[in-house]
Amino acid sequence: MRAVLRSRLLWPVLALVALVVVNTVARPSFLGITVRDGELYGSLIDILRNSAPLMLVALGMTIVIATRGIDLSVGAIMAVSGSVSLTFIDSSSDPDGVGTVMIAIAMGVALALLLGVWNGFLVAVLGIQPIIATLVLMLAGRGVALLITDGFITTVTSAPYRFMAQGYLVGLPFALYVSLVAIAVIVLLERRTALGMLTEAVGINPSASRLAGVRSRGIVWGAYIASGVLSGVAGILYSSNIMAADANAAGLYIELYAILAVVLGGTSLMGGRFSIAGTVVGVLTIQTLLSTITFLGVPPAVSPVFMAAAVIIVVLIQSPRVHGWTSAAAARLRARRTSDRTEVTA
């Protein structure tokens, strides 16, 4: 029982459960799932499908934060990736061709990889502060996306490309499978190999890890590359969902939501120990909260206030000082009970 109470996943899971309960009470159909033509539909399915881009970005952000870094450029990378892919499809003579779509996706992800390499070069090789290095691309990336689309919102009609975000496979949204594959790959690399331990070592103390023989530069560089690639795939999913390349709206504020998801999941912004499972729970919590805010009819301009309030509550509950207060209160309560039992025995 003590292990459960001390788990970093306890409060994020409780927050997610509380949101599910509130939604179920407000609308009993929230947990309902219907089957149409062999495909599953419902609020829970929509949350899982819509959370795919944020899930990918948050997974990459988790690795970056574990190295004591930050990546503010993920939203801009999403915009660039989607713009490149849709611009290529728009200029193609066969937009419905599977080959055309595969090339477009490869181009978008490849460019995102190069942007990740650039971020990693600035941070790991040149030693620029991560928040400054990625802020450069955050500001310039959307300008690049606007140049790619000539300042217009590029819309296309392509069934294979639409399938990425709106299609179904074996009854479930295809975007959900993309999320699951990304989670499995990250877990395999970070928890089933020594890479995760080395990443934590670099995040805890870069200088000591380097003296111990750990190639911290390569690990930090790789973290930003992974974040860039995952953001590129997220950009593909986002543009596939709306079938348009909107350089201004694609990935807007997603870097903040990703950081919130990582923090809600128990990963420290100071680097070191990180939780992939916590990030997954954090993403689902944020996406469920967004769905709840939309259902309650809160104006979009006001919704960030509700999200900030909810996040502050969870973060305060997770804070070490609050844990210290609760532990001290529990210790005093146990001591009082022990004293009362002693007096009764006497």
HELIX and SHEET records of a PDB file:
HELIX    1   1 ARG A    2  ARG A    6  1                                   5    
HELIX    2   2 LEU A   10  ALA A   26  1                                  17    
HELIX    3   3 PRO A   28  LEU A   31  5                                   4    
HELIX    4   4 SER A   43  ASN A   50  1                                   8    
HELIX    5   5 ALA A   52  ALA A   66  1                                  15    
HELIX    6   6 VAL A   74  SER A   91  1                                  18    
HELIX    7   7 VAL A   98  GLY A  120  1                                  23    
HELIX    8   8 PHE A  121  VAL A  125  3                                   5    
HELIX    9   9 PRO A  130  ILE A  148  1                                  19    
HELIX   10  10 ALA A  159  GLN A  166  1                                   8    
HELIX   11  11 PHE A  174  ARG A  191  1                                  18    
HELIX   12  12 LEU A  195  ILE A  204  1                                  10    
HELIX   13  13 PRO A  206  LEU A  211  1                                   6    
HELIX   14  14 SER A  216  ILE A  242  1                                  27    
HELIX   15  15 ILE A  254  LEU A  264  1                                  11    
HELIX   16  16 ILE A  276  PHE A  295  1                                  20    
HELIX   17  17 SER A  303  GLN A  318  1                                  16    
HELIX   18  18 PRO A  320  THR A  345  1                                  26    
SHEET    1   A 2 ILE A  33  ARG A  36  0                                        
SHEET    2   A 2 GLU A  39  GLY A  42 -1                                        
SHEET    1   B 2 THR A 154  THR A 155  0                                        
SHEET    2   B 2 ALA A 244  ALA A 245 -1                                        
SHEET    1   C 2 TYR A 168  LEU A 169  0                                        
SHEET    2   C 2 LEU A 172  PRO A 173 -1                                        
END                                                                             
